[in-house]
Amino acid sequence: LQDYNKRDGKQVWLSEDDIGDFLNEAETGQQWRAFMLGVRCGLRRSEIVSVRVADFLNAPDGFVRVWGDYAKRDHYREAPVPDELESVVANSLRHQLDADDPIVDVDGSTVYRWVRRAAERRQAETGDHGWQFLDVHDLRRTWGGQLLWNYGLLPSSVMALGGWDDWKTFRDHYLGEMSPEAMRRERDKVDWMGSGQNADSGSVSSVFEPQGG
């Protein structure tokens, strides 16, 4: 958790265990797809409800087209998608829906309510009051933070995949700070910096923490 600078509430980054528990709170297929598009694909709330079946089918394997303005459809990025979500669309939804049908057929406010209710259930289950601050935007925040710090993607790559144009906004509003484990991992990539205690390259659970975390 981290305080916002100019508003009440807190920014939230989910751990990998939190993500799994959150996804398990989905009560319908549509909810699961909405949650996946947020926390595993980094989509904004407006983008989650704009993705069509064709946006999966017309994109390269492993990606979905995300339009800057779906009504105009004059610009899009290609966001990576997990195999599980891609399989659902390719093997099930494409036979149930028309190509131009949305895979999450609700408005953005409904997605927001789904996320809040799932978070409330997690809070009741765990007693962790941090869940009370979770909203749709934190799913995207978690996605960006994981790619940058836990998996070591270049900031420019994360920005391109997530549709961010301004570095300052990206850095100030979506990212936290490297943990000591990540600092050691990055240092060990440079031979003249010495050989610190290298973090376990197979672990991705502890190399990211919010600012001040």
ABEGO torsion letter per residue (X at the ends): XBBBAABBEBBBBBBAAAAAAAAAABABAAAAAAAAAAAAAGBBAAAAAABBAAAAAABBBGBBBBBABAAAGABBBBBBBBAAAAAAAAAAAAAABBAABBABBBBAAAAAAAAAAAAAAAAAAAGBAAAAABBAAAAAAAAAAAAAAAAGBBAAAAAAAAGBABAAAAAAAABBBBBAAAAAAAAAABAAAEBBBBBBAABAAAABBBBGX
